[in-house]
Amino acid sequence: MNFTISRENFLQPLQLVSGAVERRHTLPILSNVLIKVSEGALWLTGTDLEVELISSVKLEGDFAEG
């Protein structure tokens, strides 16, 4: 995966999905955000097993899916 994005375009969707991520969770995987590039967009996913928040930002320029 390879992409370039401005801080402002990355920060807003990251703040949205980080609301579902618990900092002191018993399962370490739930303390992270999934970042995926597909369909010409950057997808961010955060979950606490009860609530899942997904946000995306359209990418412009060169990027590699992953």
N, C-alpha and C positions, 0 to 999 in steps of 0.2 A: 504494500500500500504506500502510495506516495501522493501527496497533495500539498498545495500552498493555499493558505487562507489568511485573511487579515484578522487581527486580534478582535476587533469589534464584531465581525461576522461570526466568529467562533464563540465568543463569550456569552452572547444572549441565549442561544440554544443550550449551551452547557449549563448555565444557571437554571434553566427551566427543568432539565432532567435531573440535575443534582438534588432537587427537592425530594425526590423519591429515594435517594441513597442515604442509608443510615451510616453514621460514622462509627458507631460501636455495635456492630452486628456480630452475631456468633458465627456466621458464615462469611469468611473473608471475601468471597467473590461478590457479595452484595455491597461491598464498600467501594466499588469501582463503577465506571461508566464504560459501556461498550461503544467503540468507535468503529464505523464501517463505511467504506466508500463503495457505492454501487449506483447504477442508473444515473450517473452524472451528479450525484449529490453526496454530501457527508451526512451520515445518519448517526445520531447519538441516542443511546438507550440507557435508562436508569430504572432500577426496580428494587422493591423491598419484599417481593414475593406476593404482596397483596395488591400493590399499585405499580403499574408500569407506565413510564412516560417516555415517549419517542418524539424526537425533534429532528428536522433535517434542514440543511442549507444547500442551495444549488451551488455547485463548483464551476468556476470558469477557468480556462487555461488548461495546462497539462496536469493530468492526474492518472494514477494507476489504481484500479479497483482492488479491494482486498478487505 
